[in-house]
C-alpha cells in the first residue's frame, strides 16, 4: 500500500539547511495499522506530511497504492489527497455551522458528489452517531466530535487514513473508545491507518510501532503492549 524509498526531506531556513528526514525507507501493507512515535524534532510530523501528500520529499520516492506521488505536480497531488486519503486531527476541525452528518459528508460535497446512502448510514452507525446526526459540533462532546471526524475521514473509502494525535485532546476513557473505533475500521473495513502519537497506550492498539529519531527510523516493532512501547521510548531517550 505504501512504499517509501530513501526519502530525504531538507528544510531551508535562510542560508541554513535543516534535515528532517535522512534517507527513510518503509513498506506498509494494505490493512495495517501503523503507529509512528518519536520526540519533538524526530521527523514524525514531516513523515506524516509527506505520506499524506501535504508536502513533497527533497529526494527519494514515495508510492501509495502503486502511484508515485512524490513526482505529482501540485494540482494532481491535491486531487489525490482529496480523493484517496483521509485525515483525522487532534482538534477535530469540524465546521461549526454544519450538523454532524453534514460534516461527515463534507469531502463528498466538496467534490460535488452525493453519499452512497447505505454506506453512509452504516458509517454513521459504526461510529456511534445515529442519535447525533442533526447535532452541531457545539452540541457534541469531544469524543463525539472526534467520531464525526473519523466518519468524515472514512466516508470516501480512502486508500489510507492519517491520524495526527487523534486522542491528544481527549480524556483517557474517551481516548480509548476512539482508539477502539480506529482499530475496528482496520479489522472490519480493511482500512490502512498511519497514526502519529506520543502515547504508549495509543501506539499499543496498532499492528506495528515505528520509532523515529533525528530523521531516521531507529526501531520497528510488531504489535506491542503499552509497557513494551514505553520501555523502548525510555531506552531511546536515554541515548
C-alpha positions in Angstrom: 0.0 0.0 0.0 2.8 2.5 1.0 6.4 2.2 -0.3 8.9 4.8 0.8 12.4 4.5 -0.6 15.4 6.6 0.6 13.3 9.6 1.3 15.2 12.8 2.4 13.5 16.0 3.4 15.5 19.1 4.0 14.0 22.5 5.0 15.8 25.7 4.2 15.9 28.4 6.9 17.6 31.4 5.2 21.0 30.2 4.3 20.8 27.1 6.5 19.6 23.6 5.7 17.7 21.6 8.3 17.4 17.9 7.6 14.1 16.5 8.8 14.3 13.0 7.2 17.6 11.4 6.3 17.1 8.5 3.9 14.0 6.8 5.3 12.7 3.6 3.7 9.4 1.9 4.7 6.8 -0.5 3.4 3.2 -0.6 4.8 0.9 -3.4 3.5 -2.8 -2.9 2.9 -4.9 -3.1 6.0 -2.1 -2.4 8.5 -2.4 -0.1 11.5 0.9 1.7 11.9 1.8 3.9 14.8 4.7 6.4 14.4 6.4 7.7 17.6 9.3 10.0 18.3 10.3 13.0 20.3 9.8 16.6 19.1 12.1 17.1 16.1 12.4 13.4 15.3 10.8 13.7 11.9 7.4 12.1 12.6 5.3 15.1 11.6 7.4 15.5 8.4 6.8 11.9 7.6 3.1 12.3 8.1 3.0 15.3 5.8 4.9 13.5 3.1 2.8 10.3 3.3 -0.4 12.5 3.4 0.6 14.3 0.2 0.8 17.6 2.1 4.5 18.1 1.2 7.0 16.5 -1.2 10.4 15.0 -0.5 13.7 16.6 -1.3 14.8 13.3 -2.8 13.7 9.7 -2.8 10.4 8.1 -3.9 7.1 7.7 -2.3 4.4 5.4 -3.7 0.8 4.9 -2.4 -1.3 2.2 -3.9 1.2 1.9 -6.8 1.2 5.6 -7.7 4.4 7.6 -7.3 3.0 10.7 -5.6 6.5 12.2 -4.9 6.5 13.3 -8.5 3.0 14.6 -8.8 2.5 18.3 -9.8 0.6 20.3 -7.2 -2.8 20.1 -8.8 -2.6 16.3 -9.2 -1.3 16.0 -5.7 -4.3 18.0 -4.4 -6.7 15.7 -6.3 -5.0 12.6 -5.0 -5.2 13.9 -1.4 -8.9 14.8 -1.8 -10.0 11.6 -3.5 -7.7 8.9 -2.0 -6.7 10.0 1.5 -8.4 10.6 4.8 -7.2 12.8 7.7 -8.0 12.8 11.5 -6.6 15.6 13.6 -6.2 16.3 17.3 -8.6 19.3 17.3 -11.3 17.8 15.1 -11.5 20.6 12.5 -15.3 20.4 12.2 -17.3 23.3 10.6 -19.5 24.7 13.4 -22.4 25.7 11.2 -22.9 22.2 9.8 -24.6 19.2 11.5 -22.7 16.0 12.3 -23.9 14.3 9.2 -23.2 17.4 7.0 -19.6 17.4 8.4 -19.2 13.7 7.7 -20.4 14.3 4.1 -18.2 17.4 3.5 -15.5 15.7 1.5 -18.1 14.4 -0.9 -19.9 17.7 -1.1 -16.6 19.5 -2.0 -16.1 17.0 -4.8 -19.7 17.6 -6.0 -20.8 14.1 -5.1 -23.6 12.6 -3.0 -23.1 10.0 -0.3 -23.8 6.4 -1.1 -26.7 6.1 1.3 -26.3 2.5 2.5 -22.6 3.1 3.2 -23.2 6.5 4.7 -25.8 5.1 7.1 -23.5 2.1 8.0 -20.7 4.5 8.7 -22.9 6.7 10.9 -23.9 3.6 12.9 -20.4 2.2 13.2 -19.1 5.5 14.6 -21.9 5.7 17.1 -23.5 8.8 15.7 -27.0 7.6 14.9 -28.7 9.8 17.5 -26.4 12.7 16.9 -26.8 13.1 13.1 -28.5 16.5 13.3 -26.4 17.9 16.2 -23.9 20.7 15.5 -20.3 20.4 16.9 -21.1 22.8 19.9 -23.8 20.3 20.9 -21.4 17.3 20.9 -18.8 16.1 23.4 -15.1 16.0 22.5 -15.4 12.2 21.9 -18.5 12.6 19.7 -16.7 15.4 17.7 -13.8 13.0 17.1 -16.2 10.3 16.0 -17.6 12.8 13.4 -14.0 13.5 12.3 -13.3 9.7 11.9 -16.5 9.2 9.9 -15.6 12.1 7.7 -12.2 10.6 7.1 -13.7 7.3 6.1 -16.7 8.4 4.0 -14.8 8.5 0.7 -13.4 5.0 1.4 -9.8 6.3 1.3 -6.8 4.3 0.4 -5.1 5.4 3.6 -6.2 7.3 6.7 -3.7 9.5 8.5 -4.3 10.3 12.2 -2.3 13.0 13.9 -2.5 12.7 17.7 -6.2 11.7 17.5 -6.6 11.2 21.2 -4.4 14.0 22.3 -7.3 16.3 23.2 -9.4 13.6 24.9 -9.6 12.1 28.4 -8.3 8.6 28.8 -11.7 6.9 28.7 -12.9 8.7 25.6 -9.5 8.3 24.0 -9.7 4.5 24.5 -13.1 4.5 22.8 -11.7 6.4 19.8 -8.7 4.0 19.5 -11.1 1.0 19.5 -13.1 2.7 16.8 -9.9 3.1 14.7 -8.9 -0.5 15.4 -12.3 -1.6 14.3 -12.0 0.2 11.0 -8.9 -1.8 10.3 -10.4 -5.1 11.4 -13.8 -4.8 9.8 -13.3 -2.4 6.9 -9.7 -3.3 5.9 -8.6 0.3 6.3 -4.9 1.2 6.3 -4.1 3.7 9.0 -0.9 5.6 9.8 -1.1 7.3 13.2 1.3 9.7 14.8 1.1 9.6 18.6 3.2 10.2 21.7 1.1 8.0 23.9 2.2 4.4 24.6 -1.4 3.2 25.2 -2.4 4.6 21.8 0.6 3.0 20.0 -0.2 -0.3 21.5 -3.5 -0.5 19.6 -1.6 -0.7 16.3 -0.2 -3.7 14.4 3.2 -2.1 14.3 5.1 0.7 16.0 7.8 2.7 14.3 10.2 4.9 16.3 11.9 7.9 14.7 14.9 9.9 16.0 16.9 12.6 14.2 15.1 11.9 10.9 15.8 8.1 10.9 13.9 5.0 11.7 15.6 3.6 14.8 13.2 0.9 15.9 10.4 -1.1 14.1 8.3 -3.2 16.4 5.4 -5.6 15.8 2.3 -5.3 17.9 3.4 -4.4 21.4 2.0 -3.7 24.8 1.9 -0.2 26.2 4.6 -1.3 28.7 6.9 -2.5 25.9 6.4 0.7 23.9 7.2 2.8 27.0 10.4 0.7 27.6 11.6 1.4 24.1 10.8 5.1 24.5 12.8 5.3 27.7 15.7 3.3 26.1 15.9 5.7 23.1 15.6 8.8 25.2 18.5 7.7 27.4 20.8 7.5 24.4 
